[in-house]
Amino acid sequence: MRLLLDTHTTLWWLDSPEKLGKTGYSLIADPANDILISPVVPWELAIKANKGKIPLHPLVTDFQKVIQKQEFISIQIDPLHAIRSGLLPLHHRDPFDRLLAAQSLELGVPIISIDAIFERYGVERIW
């Protein structure tokens, strides 16, 4: 199974796995699953760190090293993802979540996230 991780889910997996739901944790831990990480994740974290909202995370400073260690798969932002994100209804104004929703829809993969707003876009959300 291929699964996309939301930003908070990625952070919790790396730093506080006890915050993950049992289902999400099991799916991420299962080596049979392909765990996809969007560039949205380090981009969002870098902006938050630059604003002083969070400390600079190794996922930003050593992105490739961290995802390789976790055996995650880095995906790209395709122009179709960007277009779909821009055309989504304004249920949510967060551009990072909107882009993750668009990627989930375009790739046909569920997202692991606590954030129920994804369901308003027709995204399959697992928690």
C-alpha positions as CSV (number, residue, x, y, z in Angstrom):
1,M,0.0,0.0,0.0
2,R,1.2,3.5,-0.8
3,L,0.5,6.2,1.8
4,L,1.2,9.9,2.0
5,L,2.2,11.5,5.3
6,D,1.0,14.9,6.5
7,T,3.5,17.2,8.1
8,H,2.5,16.6,11.7
9,T,2.3,12.9,11.1
10,T,5.9,12.9,9.8
11,L,7.1,14.9,12.8
12,W,5.3,12.6,15.2
13,W,6.7,9.5,13.6
14,L,10.2,10.9,13.9
15,D,10.0,12.6,17.3
16,S,6.8,11.4,19.2
17,P,5.4,8.2,17.8
18,E,3.1,7.8,20.8
19,K,1.1,10.7,19.4
20,L,0.2,8.7,16.3
21,G,-3.0,6.7,16.2
22,K,-2.7,3.0,16.4
23,T,-3.7,2.5,12.8
24,G,-1.4,5.2,11.4
25,Y,1.5,3.9,13.4
26,S,1.0,0.3,12.3
27,L,0.8,1.4,8.6
28,I,3.9,3.5,8.7
29,A,5.8,0.8,10.6
30,D,4.8,-1.9,8.1
31,P,7.8,-2.5,5.8
32,A,5.4,-3.7,3.1
33,N,4.0,-0.2,2.7
34,D,5.5,2.6,0.6
35,I,5.5,5.8,2.7
36,L,5.5,8.9,0.5
37,I,6.8,12.3,1.7
38,S,6.0,15.4,-0.3
39,P,8.4,18.4,-0.5
40,V,5.5,20.2,1.2
41,V,6.7,18.7,4.5
42,P,10.2,20.2,4.8
43,W,8.9,23.4,3.0
44,E,6.3,23.9,5.7
45,L,8.7,23.1,8.5
46,A,11.3,25.5,7.1
47,I,8.8,28.4,7.0
48,K,7.7,27.7,10.5
49,A,11.3,27.5,11.8
50,N,12.2,30.7,10.0
51,K,9.2,32.4,11.7
52,G,10.4,31.1,15.1
53,K,7.3,28.9,15.6
54,I,9.3,25.7,15.8
55,P,13.0,24.8,16.2
56,L,14.8,23.9,13.0
57,H,14.2,20.2,12.5
58,P,16.6,17.6,11.0
59,L,13.9,16.9,8.4
60,V,14.8,20.4,7.0
61,T,18.6,20.4,7.5
62,D,19.1,16.8,6.4
63,F,16.0,15.9,4.5
64,Q,17.5,13.2,2.2
65,K,19.4,11.6,5.1
66,V,16.3,11.4,7.3
67,I,14.0,10.0,4.7
68,Q,16.6,7.5,3.5
69,K,17.1,6.3,7.0
70,Q,13.3,5.9,7.4
71,E,13.1,4.3,3.9
72,F,10.5,6.8,2.9
73,I,10.0,7.8,-0.8
74,S,10.3,11.4,-1.7
75,I,7.8,12.5,-4.3
76,Q,7.9,15.6,-6.4
77,I,5.4,18.4,-6.9
78,D,4.0,17.8,-10.4
79,P,2.4,20.8,-12.2
80,L,-0.9,18.8,-12.1
81,H,-0.6,18.8,-8.3
82,A,-0.1,22.5,-8.2
83,I,-3.0,23.2,-10.6
84,R,-5.4,20.8,-8.8
85,S,-4.4,22.5,-5.5
86,G,-5.2,25.9,-6.9
87,L,-8.6,24.7,-8.2
88,L,-9.7,23.0,-5.0
89,P,-12.7,24.6,-3.2
90,L,-11.6,26.9,-0.4
91,H,-12.6,24.6,2.5
92,H,-9.2,25.2,3.9
93,R,-6.9,28.1,3.3
94,D,-3.7,26.4,4.3
95,P,-1.7,26.1,1.1
96,F,0.4,23.2,2.4
97,D,-2.7,21.1,3.3
98,R,-4.3,22.0,0.0
99,L,-1.2,20.8,-1.9
100,L,-1.1,17.6,0.1
101,A,-4.8,17.0,-0.7
102,A,-4.1,17.6,-4.4
103,Q,-1.2,15.1,-4.4
104,S,-3.2,12.5,-2.5
105,L,-6.0,12.9,-5.1
106,E,-3.8,12.9,-8.2
107,L,-1.7,10.0,-7.0
108,G,-4.7,8.0,-5.7
109,V,-3.2,7.4,-2.3
110,P,-4.6,7.9,1.2
111,I,-3.1,10.4,3.6
112,I,-2.3,9.6,7.2
113,S,-3.4,12.7,9.1
114,I,-5.3,13.7,12.2
115,D,-6.8,16.6,10.2
116,A,-10.3,15.7,9.1
117,I,-10.4,18.7,6.6
118,F,-8.9,16.4,4.0
119,E,-12.1,14.4,3.8
120,R,-13.9,17.6,2.6
121,Y,-11.8,17.3,-0.5
122,G,-12.6,13.7,-1.1
123,V,-9.3,12.5,0.1
124,E,-9.1,9.1,1.8
125,R,-7.8,10.0,5.3
126,I,-6.4,7.4,7.7
127,W,-6.0,8.0,11.4
